[in-house]
Structures are given as C-alpha cells and as structure tokens.
Amino acid sequence: MMFVVGQNAELREAAKSAIVKLPEALPYESEEDAKSAEATAYLAREAKSWALFADPSHYRLYKTDEPDKVAIGFESPEASNPERVARAN
C-alpha cells in the first residue's frame, strides 16, 4: 500500500481509486463463488475492510535508526472491532 502514501500523485490517486472500487468488483475465485450469497457476503465484508487502505489518514510515519529513512505503519480503525478481534484469536 506504499502507493497510497507515496510521493507520485498519479500513482497515489490510481491506487486509492483501485482500492475503493474493490467492493464493486469482488475478487471471486470461481464461478461457483460468484453465485454464492455466502461468498459474496464474505468478500463484501473483506472489501470494505480493504477499502480502509485507500485512506492516507490511517497511515503513520515512524522514525528509524537511520536519519534519512522512515517506517510506514497502517493503523486500521477496525482493529478493535469485536469480530476482527475474535478472528485474530
């Protein structure tokens, strides 16, 4: 997701646009999945979470031991969501 916070404005906007469109073009693995309400619901939930990566406000810059370098971290606003916490455990 480096493109979302990168310096190249064209790549940044293209990346954001593609990520935000994920819920509209769910990445089904098979035709059977495309016909499955359960698969669609699952992918729609995931795509909504993926769309958060398009928002640069969720990224944090951290200093590193090297003065000319920074580390970039992503902080999801859904991290404390009970469903997410349950799945992580």
C-alpha positions in Angstrom: 0.0 0.0 0.0 3.0 2.2 -0.3 1.4 3.9 -3.4 -1.3 5.4 -1.2 1.2 7.5 0.7 3.9 7.8 -1.9 5.2 11.0 -3.5 3.9 10.3 -7.0 0.5 11.9 -7.1 -0.6 9.9 -10.2 0.2 6.5 -8.7 -1.3 7.7 -5.3 -4.6 8.5 -6.9 -4.7 5.4 -9.1 -4.0 3.2 -6.1 -6.7 4.9 -4.0 -9.2 4.6 -6.8 -8.5 0.9 -7.4 -8.7 0.1 -3.7 -12.0 2.0 -3.2 -13.5 0.1 -6.2 -12.9 -3.3 -4.7 -16.4 -3.6 -3.2 -17.8 -3.1 -6.7 -15.7 -5.8 -8.3 -15.4 -8.6 -5.8 -12.5 -10.9 -6.5 -14.3 -14.2 -6.8 -12.1 -17.3 -7.2 -14.6 -19.3 -9.2 -18.0 -19.0 -10.9 -19.5 -21.0 -8.1 -18.3 -18.4 -5.6 -19.8 -15.7 -7.7 -23.2 -17.4 -7.4 -22.9 -18.0 -3.6 -24.6 -15.5 -1.3 -22.3 -16.6 1.5 -19.1 -16.0 -0.6 -20.5 -12.6 -1.8 -21.2 -11.5 1.8 -17.8 -12.6 2.9 -16.0 -10.8 0.1 -18.1 -7.7 0.6 -17.1 -7.5 4.2 -13.4 -8.0 3.3 -13.6 -5.4 0.5 -15.0 -2.9 3.0 -12.0 -3.5 5.2 -9.6 -3.4 2.3 -11.0 0.0 1.3 -9.6 1.4 4.5 -6.2 1.1 2.9 -7.1 3.9 0.5 -7.3 6.4 3.3 -3.9 8.0 4.0 -5.1 9.1 7.4 -4.8 5.5 8.6 -1.0 5.5 8.0 1.6 6.6 10.4 5.2 7.5 9.8 7.8 6.3 12.4 11.4 7.4 12.8 14.0 4.7 12.3 17.6 4.5 13.4 18.7 5.7 10.0 18.1 9.5 9.8 17.1 9.5 6.1 14.6 6.7 6.4 11.1 6.3 7.9 8.9 3.3 8.6 5.3 3.4 7.5 2.6 1.6 9.5 -1.1 1.1 8.9 -3.5 1.5 11.8 -6.9 0.1 11.0 -9.9 1.7 12.7 -11.4 -1.8 12.7 -8.6 -3.2 14.8 -10.7 -3.2 18.0 -13.9 -4.4 16.2 -15.1 -7.5 18.2 -15.5 -9.6 15.0 -11.9 -8.8 14.0 -10.5 -9.5 17.4 -12.4 -12.8 17.6 -10.9 -13.9 14.2 -7.4 -12.9 15.2 -7.5 -15.1 18.3 
